[in-house]
Amino acid sequence: MLAIAAGFALFTPPASAAPPSSPASCREAANGLISLLDARKDDTALYRDAYAVVVNTCGPATPAPRATTPPSPADRAKCRDLVAAMVDIIEDDAMDSAKFVAARDGFAASCMPK
């Protein structure tokens, strides 16, 4: 059994090669990020996981933006606004647009997990 698990780990593609997520799953992950930011839980594993889903699999694949610093408590509102903008774009059925990429990359650079 251990050999099967080890073999699966060897053949699992890296996160950067993850297939794109559907608009529904991206909207769900983004709304989860909003809830976590509202609850001031941006230092949890759940935030890190939702962040990774949105940044790595939502929208068109682009080179990863350079992250700056984790959000400070005062920046949570900014991060929430960036995620809300992504949700609006997803709901407008424009997740494959340059506008979404700009919003996603702005979020990724400004709101990385702690």
CORJO-V615785 format. One record per pair of residues at least 12 apart in sequence whose C-alpha atoms are under 6 Angstrom apart, sorted by the first residue. I is the first residue (numbers start at 0). GAP is how many residues later the second one is. D is the distance in whole Angstrom. If there is no record, write none. Layout:
i->I gap->GAP d->D
i->I gap->GAP d->D
//
This chain:
i->19 gap->37 d->5
i->19 gap->38 d->6
i->20 gap->36 d->5
i->20 gap->37 d->5
i->25 gap->32 d->6
i->26 gap->60 d->6
i->28 gap->21 d->5
i->33 gap->46 d->6
i->42 gap->71 d->5
i->47 gap->65 d->5
i->58 gap->36 d->5
i->58 gap->37 d->5
i->59 gap->36 d->6
i->64 gap->40 d->6
i->65 gap->43 d->6
i->66 gap->42 d->4
i->67 gap->41 d->5
i->69 gap->41 d->6
i->69 gap->42 d->5
i->69 gap->43 d->6
i->69 gap->44 d->5
i->70 gap->40 d->5
i->78 gap->32 d->6
i->81 gap->25 d->6
//
